[in-house]
Amino acid sequence: MPKVLIADKLSPAAVAIFKERGVDADVKTGLSKEELIKIVDQYDGIAIRSATKLTADVLKAAKNLKVIGRAGIGVDNVDIPAATGAGVIVMNTPFGNSITTAEHAISLMLALARELPAANASTQAGKWEKNRFMGVEITGKVLGLIGAGNIGSIVADRAKGLKMRVIAYDPFLSQDRANDLGLEKVELNDLLARADFITLHVPMTAETKNILSADAIAKTKKGVRIINCARGGLIDELALKAAIDNGHVAGAALDVFEVEPAKENILFGNEKVIATPHLGASTSEAQENVALQVAEQISDFLLTGAITNALNMPSISASEAQKVRPWISLAEKLGSFAGQLTGDSLTGVEIVYEGTPSLLNTRALTQAALAGLLRPILAEVNMVNAPVVAKERGIKVSETRRDAQGIYEGYIKIVVSMSDGKGGDSTRRVAGTVFSDGRPRLIQIKDINLDAEFAPHMFYIVNEDKPGFIGKLGTMLGDAGVNIANFTLGRSAPGQDAIALIEVDGAVPGAVADAVAKLPLVKHAKPLAF
């Protein structure tokens, strides 16, 4: 009988589901890291919320662990690369608390507009300061959404019901989707300048960290009010405090903080700041929903091999996993290759399956490709919710399947369509195959043929095909201490565009990449990670 550890508090209904399905479930909450390491090898699965930290050390001790189930969406407490390396599937429940989080954002906005917490404290202290608390109406005000995905779109819907005008900044939001939501798609600087209220609904990534920086806050409308129920670290807290203190920002309502648990914070003690302890998902309905979902997902996997809402594996039946797994790896890596090189807004993705992969579960392959494509910007995208995320942002996804026609028994090609927002459209093409050894390979980039294996660290360079360039490049990397493991070349024609795809032993330092990009013949230089 499969055995599961419930390491954080879940609804009793979740325990009942495990037992009904024939899974032995132990409830042991509040374990220290050391206590967890001692017992974790006894379990096939672990069900957690946000308290238990499944670090690399814990996962190293989990010799028999097959699946981790997170009741909720955030997986900051799980070392996903370590889990993947150990062959452990990580699942979450991405949609169980969307309404709850959106409603919390709306609640904080209303409380902020009317200074309700401060007025409540004053009144209960025996004061009657009716003239002290002068709020603002939200009717007719401009609400700026930073992020218009699942939760952001619910906030937009509720805000429209409150007669607000809604504008949104989201690089993945298409104009058609914006029209469907009844909001105006804008660039970030436009949003900052126009919004009376700003609410954030984006994941925490390298691109979104401190998206409301000191410079960004300085561009906001005087008297703006800021709400964050997404992730700590999206706002420069020191800059926000300064802007509140000098009167530029009228107030802020925060459910998340850069350091949590937030026992102390530079923003605490200011009556212009409303603070709640990460309550976005804290309703009885949401807690029940995510607990039931995670119990069902873990049970299904352990008993039947079915995979649902996995972050490091697509939905797939056990019987087809062996055949499709190498092609899934290829699809994800091709998507990641294109995603890391995509700077403009995505408008469409065409995935061509020729020969062998056209006969497989292309839905799983497409999910993997989309996850790889979107993850560099949207960190929480997984192989299951990637199609939903793409649809929410109006990215058109198409598949083409056809018989083998060229020299390969099968290959996958990804064609990404992009827009610069100014009427300029472009495409990016990348193709790959799986050889008999089961290892995925790149065979074409920008219609230039080559043959390269994927590696953890690579350096992609497009340059003019002129004598002496390769020697100069090799010398520059060598002088910088960057060791070349493999060097693959391809070109469209003599003297035209050439591509260098270099496998290196470690990440290319930013300063080195910048120096290469400034070489006279270089058109594009980008470090990649897989």
C-alpha distance (Angstrom), angle and dihedral (degrees) to the residues before:
residue distance angle dihedral
M1 . . .
P2 3.83 . .
K3 3.79 114.3 .
V4 3.81 126.1 -144.4
L5 3.79 131.3 -170.6
I6 3.80 116.5 -144.9
A7 3.80 98.7 -155.6
D8 3.82 99.4 173.7
K9 3.78 131.6 42.8
L10 3.81 111.6 -78.9
S11 3.79 133.0 171.0
P12 3.83 113.0 -80.1
A13 3.80 85.9 -121.9
A14 3.81 88.6 69.8
V15 3.80 91.3 56.7
A16 3.79 89.1 49.6
I17 3.82 91.3 53.2
F18 3.81 92.0 53.6
K19 3.80 91.6 50.5
E20 3.80 93.8 45.0
R21 3.80 90.5 51.4
G22 3.80 93.6 49.4
V23 3.80 99.6 -103.2
D24 3.80 120.1 133.9
A25 3.81 108.1 -130.2
D26 3.82 126.4 -167.0
V27 3.81 118.6 -165.5
K28 3.82 110.1 -148.5
T29 3.78 112.5 152.8
G30 3.79 130.8 176.8
L31 3.80 95.2 33.6
S32 3.79 118.4 164.0
K33 3.79 119.4 -127.7
E34 3.80 90.5 -103.1
E35 3.82 92.6 49.2
L36 3.79 90.9 48.5
I37 3.81 93.0 50.1
K38 3.83 90.5 53.5
I39 3.82 95.0 56.7
V40 3.82 106.8 23.7
D41 3.81 94.4 93.9
Q42 3.82 88.8 66.2
Y43 3.81 92.9 69.6
D44 3.79 138.5 77.0
G45 3.79 92.8 -162.9
I46 3.81 141.7 17.5
A47 3.80 126.8 -152.5
I48 3.81 114.6 -158.6
R49 3.77 143.8 162.1
S50 3.82 120.5 -159.5
A51 3.81 103.0 -61.2
T52 3.81 101.6 69.5
K53 3.81 113.8 75.8
L54 3.80 114.1 -147.6
T55 3.79 99.1 -163.9
A56 3.79 129.0 174.0
D57 3.82 89.5 -94.4
V58 3.80 92.1 54.1
L59 3.80 92.6 45.8
K60 3.81 91.1 48.7
A61 3.80 88.2 59.0
A62 3.82 92.7 46.5
K63 3.79 95.7 89.2
N64 3.82 94.9 162.4
L65 3.79 99.8 34.7
K66 3.80 115.2 125.6
V67 3.80 105.8 165.9
I68 3.80 140.9 23.0
G69 3.80 118.2 -159.9
R70 3.82 119.2 -161.9
A71 3.81 113.9 -161.3
G72 3.79 95.9 -144.0
I73 3.78 136.3 22.9
G74 3.80 108.3 -85.2
V75 3.81 117.3 84.7
D76 3.80 99.3 179.4
N77 3.81 87.6 124.7
V78 3.82 93.6 59.0
D79 3.80 123.8 76.5
I80 3.80 94.6 -137.8
P81 3.83 97.0 -176.9
A82 3.81 89.5 52.3
A83 3.80 90.7 47.6
T84 3.80 91.3 49.1
G85 3.78 91.6 48.3
A86 3.80 89.2 52.4
G87 3.80 91.9 49.3
V88 3.82 93.2 -111.4
I89 3.80 117.2 145.1
V90 3.81 114.9 -136.4
M91 3.81 117.0 -151.8
N92 3.78 131.4 -178.4
T93 3.81 136.5 179.3
P94 3.81 101.5 -119.7
F95 3.78 101.5 177.7
G96 3.81 105.2 36.3
N97 3.80 96.2 93.4
S98 3.81 103.6 30.6
I99 3.81 96.2 108.6
T100 3.79 92.0 44.7
T101 3.81 93.0 52.3
A102 3.79 92.5 45.7
E103 3.79 91.3 50.5
H104 3.81 90.3 50.3
A105 3.80 90.2 54.3
I106 3.80 90.6 51.2
S107 3.82 90.6 47.0
L108 3.79 91.8 52.3
M109 3.79 91.3 47.6
L110 3.80 91.8 54.0
A111 3.80 92.6 44.9
L112 3.80 90.0 49.2
A113 3.79 93.0 48.8
R114 3.82 92.4 55.2
E115 3.83 99.3 31.9
L116 3.79 89.5 -124.1
P117 3.84 100.9 164.1
A118 3.81 93.4 51.5
A119 3.81 92.0 43.7
N120 3.79 90.5 49.7
A121 3.81 92.7 50.2
S122 3.78 91.4 47.8
T123 3.80 94.4 48.9
Q124 3.80 94.2 46.3
A125 3.80 88.6 50.4
G126 3.81 87.4 64.0
K127 3.78 97.4 -100.8
W128 3.78 125.7 126.2
E129 3.78 103.4 -155.7
K130 3.78 99.2 163.0
N131 3.78 94.1 155.2
R132 3.78 95.4 45.2
F133 3.80 98.9 69.5
M134 3.79 108.7 62.6
G135 3.78 108.1 171.2
V136 3.79 132.3 -178.4
E137 3.78 132.9 -118.4
I138 3.79 118.5 -115.1
T139 3.81 94.4 -152.7
G140 3.79 108.8 110.8
K141 3.80 92.8 6.0
V142 3.81 122.0 130.6
L143 3.80 115.4 -111.2
G144 3.80 113.8 -160.5
L145 3.79 116.1 -155.2
I146 3.78 117.5 -158.9
G147 3.79 96.7 -161.5
A148 3.80 124.0 18.8
G149 3.77 102.3 -161.5
N150 3.79 126.8 119.5
I151 3.82 98.2 -47.1
G152 3.80 95.0 32.5
S153 3.80 91.7 53.9
I154 3.82 90.7 52.4
V155 3.82 89.8 50.9
A156 3.82 88.9 50.4
D157 3.80 91.2 52.1
R158 3.81 92.6 50.0
A159 3.81 92.5 44.7
K160 3.80 91.4 52.7
G161 3.80 87.8 53.9
L162 3.79 87.0 56.0
K163 3.82 88.7 54.3
M164 3.79 95.9 -109.6
R165 3.78 124.5 145.5
V166 3.80 109.1 -120.8
I167 3.79 126.8 -151.5
A168 3.81 124.6 174.5
Y169 3.78 140.6 -161.0
D170 3.80 113.7 -156.7
P171 3.83 123.3 139.5
F172 3.82 89.6 -150.0
L173 3.80 96.2 49.9
S174 3.80 113.2 105.6
Q175 3.78 123.4 -151.2
D176 3.81 91.0 -114.9
R177 3.81 91.5 54.7
A178 3.81 90.6 46.0
N179 3.80 88.8 53.1
D180 3.80 90.7 50.2
L181 3.79 90.4 52.0
G182 3.80 91.8 46.9
L183 3.79 94.6 -124.3
E184 3.78 136.7 118.0
K185 3.80 118.3 -109.4
V186 3.81 111.5 -139.4
E187 3.79 141.0 165.8
L188 3.80 118.4 -99.2
N189 3.81 96.3 -105.5
D190 3.81 90.4 51.1
L191 3.79 90.5 51.1
L192 3.79 92.3 49.1
A193 3.79 91.8 51.5
R194 3.81 96.6 46.9
A195 3.80 109.1 33.5
D196 3.80 122.4 102.9
F197 3.80 89.3 -171.8
I198 3.82 126.0 25.4
T199 3.79 122.4 -162.8
L200 3.80 124.9 -177.4
H201 3.81 125.0 -139.3
V202 3.82 106.6 163.3
P203 3.80 132.6 109.6
M204 3.77 122.6 -106.5
T205 3.83 108.7 -97.9
A206 3.78 136.6 143.6
E207 3.81 87.9 -93.7
T208 3.83 95.9 49.8
K209 3.82 100.3 39.5
N210 3.82 107.4 120.4
I211 3.78 90.7 -3.2
L212 3.80 82.8 159.9
S213 3.80 94.3 54.2
A214 3.79 126.1 162.3
D215 3.80 89.3 -89.8
A216 3.80 92.4 48.5
I217 3.81 93.1 47.9
A218 3.80 89.6 50.0
K219 3.82 87.9 58.8
T220 3.79 93.8 55.0
K221 3.76 125.5 104.1
K222 3.82 113.4 -90.2
G223 3.78 108.5 -101.3
V224 3.80 94.7 27.1
R225 3.81 118.8 156.8
I226 3.82 119.7 -145.2
I227 3.81 129.0 -152.4
N228 3.81 126.2 -172.2
C229 3.81 122.8 -176.5
A230 3.81 94.7 146.9
R231 3.80 116.7 73.7
G232 3.78 136.5 -29.8
G233 3.79 113.9 -111.8
L234 3.79 95.0 46.0
I235 3.82 88.6 100.6
D236 3.79 127.3 50.6
E237 3.81 95.5 -124.2
L238 3.80 94.7 -162.0
A239 3.81 91.1 51.8
L240 3.80 90.7 47.0
K241 3.80 91.4 52.5
A242 3.80 91.2 50.6
A243 3.80 91.7 49.4
I244 3.81 91.7 50.0
D245 3.80 91.9 46.6
N246 3.79 93.1 51.8
G247 3.81 92.3 46.0
H248 3.80 98.4 -114.3
V249 3.81 92.2 114.7
A250 3.80 112.8 46.8
G251 3.78 94.2 -155.1
A252 3.78 148.1 -41.3
A253 3.80 135.5 -134.1
L254 3.79 113.8 -157.5
D255 3.78 130.3 -175.9
V256 3.81 94.2 170.3
F257 3.78 134.0 47.1
E258 3.78 138.0 -165.0
V259 3.82 90.5 -112.8
E260 3.80 118.1 36.4
P261 2.97 138.1 -136.3
A262 3.80 80.7 44.9
K263 3.79 101.0 -151.3
E264 3.79 88.9 157.4
N265 3.78 133.5 12.1
I266 3.80 137.2 169.3
L267 3.81 88.7 -117.2
F268 3.79 95.2 56.3
G269 3.79 118.9 105.0
N270 3.80 94.9 33.0
E271 3.79 112.5 117.5
K272 3.81 88.7 -150.3
V273 3.81 88.2 66.7
I274 3.80 124.4 74.0
A275 3.80 112.6 -160.4
T276 3.79 128.9 -170.8
P277 3.83 126.8 177.7
H278 3.82 101.4 -110.4
L279 3.79 93.8 -67.7
G280 3.81 97.0 155.1
A281 3.80 93.3 114.1
S282 3.80 96.8 30.2
T283 3.78 106.7 116.1
S284 3.77 126.0 110.6
E285 3.81 90.5 -119.2
A286 3.80 94.2 52.6
Q287 3.81 93.8 44.4
E288 3.79 90.7 50.6
N289 3.80 93.3 46.5
V290 3.79 97.3 50.7
A291 3.82 93.4 42.5
L292 3.80 92.5 53.1
Q293 3.79 92.1 44.8
V294 3.79 95.2 51.0
A295 3.80 92.3 47.9
E296 3.80 91.3 51.4
Q297 3.81 93.4 46.1
I298 3.81 94.8 49.3
S299 3.80 91.6 45.6
D300 3.79 92.8 49.3
F301 3.77 92.0 51.4
L302 3.80 96.8 46.2
L303 3.81 93.8 44.9
T304 3.81 103.7 35.2
G305 3.81 107.6 11.2
A306 3.81 91.9 -115.7
I307 3.81 113.5 150.0
T308 3.80 121.4 -151.6
N309 3.83 130.2 175.8
A310 3.80 93.6 -5.3
L311 3.77 120.7 168.6
N312 3.78 96.2 -157.7
M313 3.81 102.2 31.0
P314 3.82 132.6 39.2
S315 3.77 125.5 -122.0
I316 3.76 106.2 -82.0
S317 3.79 140.7 146.4
A318 3.78 119.1 -108.3
S319 3.82 93.6 -119.8
E320 3.80 95.4 60.5
A321 3.80 98.3 38.5
Q322 3.80 96.8 94.2
K323 3.81 95.5 54.5
V324 3.76 97.9 40.2
R325 3.82 101.3 40.8
P326 3.86 97.8 84.9
W327 3.80 90.3 48.2
I328 3.80 90.7 48.0
S329 3.78 88.7 54.5
L330 3.80 90.1 50.1
A331 3.82 93.7 47.8
E332 3.80 92.6 50.5
K333 3.79 93.4 47.5
L334 3.81 92.5 47.8
G335 3.80 89.0 50.4
S336 3.79 91.3 47.7
F337 3.81 90.3 49.4
A338 3.81 91.1 54.1
G339 3.82 93.2 40.8
Q340 3.78 94.3 53.4
L341 3.80 89.8 53.0
T342 3.80 96.8 44.6
G343 3.78 114.0 102.0
D344 3.80 102.6 160.7
S345 3.80 128.8 64.5
L346 3.79 114.7 -71.6
T347 3.77 114.7 -123.2
G348 3.79 103.0 168.3
V349 3.79 146.4 2.1
E350 3.80 125.6 -156.6
I351 3.79 117.4 -169.4
V352 3.80 118.0 -165.1
Y353 3.81 118.6 -159.7
E354 3.78 114.0 -167.4
G355 3.79 125.9 -177.7
T356 3.81 117.9 -26.9
P357 3.83 99.8 17.2
S358 3.81 91.5 49.0
L359 3.82 87.7 68.2
L360 3.82 94.2 52.0
N361 3.81 134.3 75.9
T362 3.79 95.9 -65.6
R363 3.78 91.0 178.9
A364 3.79 89.1 67.3
L365 3.80 90.2 44.8
T366 3.81 92.1 50.5
Q367 3.81 91.0 48.2
A368 3.79 89.4 52.1
A369 3.81 92.6 47.9
L370 3.81 92.6 48.7
A371 3.79 92.3 47.1
G372 3.78 90.5 52.3
L373 3.79 91.3 46.4
L374 3.81 97.4 48.6
R375 3.80 101.4 35.3
P376 3.84 97.1 79.9
I377 3.83 87.3 66.3
L378 3.81 102.7 24.0
A379 3.78 105.6 42.2
E380 3.80 96.6 -170.8
V381 3.79 95.3 56.0
N382 3.79 111.7 119.4
M383 3.77 135.1 -176.7
V384 3.78 92.1 -92.9
N385 3.79 103.4 45.2
A386 3.82 95.9 36.5
P387 3.85 93.5 93.5
V388 3.82 90.1 50.3
V389 3.80 91.6 48.4
A390 3.80 90.6 49.1
K391 3.80 91.5 49.3
E392 3.81 92.7 47.9
R393 3.78 89.0 55.6
G394 3.79 94.4 45.7
I395 3.81 95.2 -113.1
K396 3.78 107.3 156.5
V397 3.79 112.3 -135.3
S398 3.80 122.4 -164.9
E399 3.79 134.6 174.9
T400 3.79 129.4 -153.3
R401 3.81 121.3 -167.2
R402 3.78 123.4 -171.1
D403 3.79 142.3 154.6
A404 3.79 121.6 -89.0
Q405 3.80 110.1 -77.8
G406 3.82 107.6 162.6
I407 3.78 138.2 46.1
Y408 3.81 93.9 -66.8
E409 3.80 125.1 79.2
G410 3.77 86.7 -138.5
Y411 3.78 142.1 -10.2
I412 3.80 142.3 169.8
K413 3.79 123.7 -133.1
I414 3.82 124.0 -168.9
V415 3.80 119.8 -159.8
V416 3.81 113.5 -169.6
S417 3.81 120.4 -164.1
M418 3.81 117.9 -154.1
S419 3.78 139.5 -177.0
D420 3.79 128.2 -155.8
G421 3.81 91.1 -152.0
K422 3.80 91.5 -113.9
G423 3.79 99.1 83.0
G424 3.78 94.8 -83.9
D425 3.79 116.1 127.0
S426 3.79 128.7 -170.9
T427 3.80 140.3 169.2
R428 3.78 135.8 -142.2
R429 3.82 122.9 -155.2
V430 3.77 129.3 -163.7
A431 3.81 129.9 163.9
G432 3.77 136.8 -174.3
T433 3.77 145.2 170.0
V434 3.79 141.5 -157.1
F435 3.79 116.9 -117.0
S436 3.80 125.0 -149.8
D437 3.80 90.4 -88.8
G438 3.81 88.8 65.0
R439 3.80 94.1 -117.0
P440 3.82 119.1 131.2
R441 3.79 119.2 -123.8
L442 3.78 138.2 -170.2
I443 3.80 111.6 -123.0
Q444 3.80 103.6 167.6
I445 3.82 138.2 23.8
K446 3.80 122.0 178.6
D447 3.82 88.0 -10.5
I448 3.82 89.7 -58.2
N449 3.80 113.1 127.0
L450 3.80 121.1 -131.4
D451 3.80 140.5 138.2
A452 3.79 119.5 -125.8
E453 3.78 137.2 150.6
F454 3.78 119.3 -133.8
A455 3.81 115.5 -109.0
P456 3.82 134.0 -174.9
H457 3.82 91.5 -106.1
M458 3.80 124.6 29.1
F459 3.80 137.7 162.5
Y460 3.82 118.0 -142.1
I461 3.80 118.0 -159.1
V462 3.80 131.8 176.3
N463 3.78 114.2 -165.0
E464 3.78 144.2 155.5
D465 3.80 110.5 -86.9
K466 3.81 100.5 -114.3
P467 3.83 131.1 144.1
G468 3.78 116.6 -94.0
F469 3.78 98.2 24.3
I470 3.80 97.2 107.4
G471 3.78 92.5 50.0
K472 3.79 92.3 49.3
L473 3.81 91.2 47.6
G474 3.81 93.2 48.8
T475 3.79 91.6 49.1
M476 3.80 92.0 49.4
L477 3.80 92.9 50.9
G478 3.79 91.8 45.0
D479 3.79 92.7 50.3
A480 3.83 88.2 51.2
G481 3.80 91.9 52.6
V482 3.80 94.1 -111.1
N483 3.81 108.2 143.8
I484 3.81 117.1 -147.2
A485 3.81 114.4 -139.5
N486 3.82 97.7 175.0
F487 3.79 134.0 1.9
T488 3.82 120.0 -158.3
L489 3.81 122.9 -174.3
G490 3.77 135.1 -168.8
R491 3.79 135.0 164.5
S492 3.77 138.9 -172.2
A493 3.84 94.2 -137.4
P494 3.80 137.9 -28.7
G495 3.79 109.7 -65.2
Q496 3.81 92.8 8.8
D497 3.83 131.0 95.0
A498 3.80 116.7 -33.8
I499 3.78 129.8 -171.4
A500 3.79 125.8 -146.1
L501 3.80 115.6 -166.8
I502 3.77 108.7 -173.4
E503 3.80 127.4 -170.5
V504 3.80 109.8 -149.4
D505 3.80 131.8 -173.5
G506 3.80 95.0 -120.4
A507 3.78 142.6 6.8
V508 3.80 113.7 -57.5
P509 3.84 107.8 -116.9
G510 3.78 114.3 -116.4
A511 3.78 93.0 -120.8
V512 3.80 90.9 54.8
A513 3.81 92.1 48.7
D514 3.82 90.0 49.8
A515 3.81 91.2 50.1
V516 3.80 92.0 50.9
A517 3.81 90.9 47.7
K518 3.81 89.0 57.1
L519 3.81 94.7 56.0
P520 3.83 110.5 117.5
L521 3.83 97.2 -115.8
V522 3.82 97.0 42.0
K523 3.80 118.8 106.5
H524 3.80 98.1 172.9
A525 3.81 135.8 5.0
K526 3.79 124.5 -179.2
P527 3.83 133.4 164.8
L528 3.82 111.3 -135.8
A529 3.80 132.6 -160.5
F530 3.81 127.7 -160.6
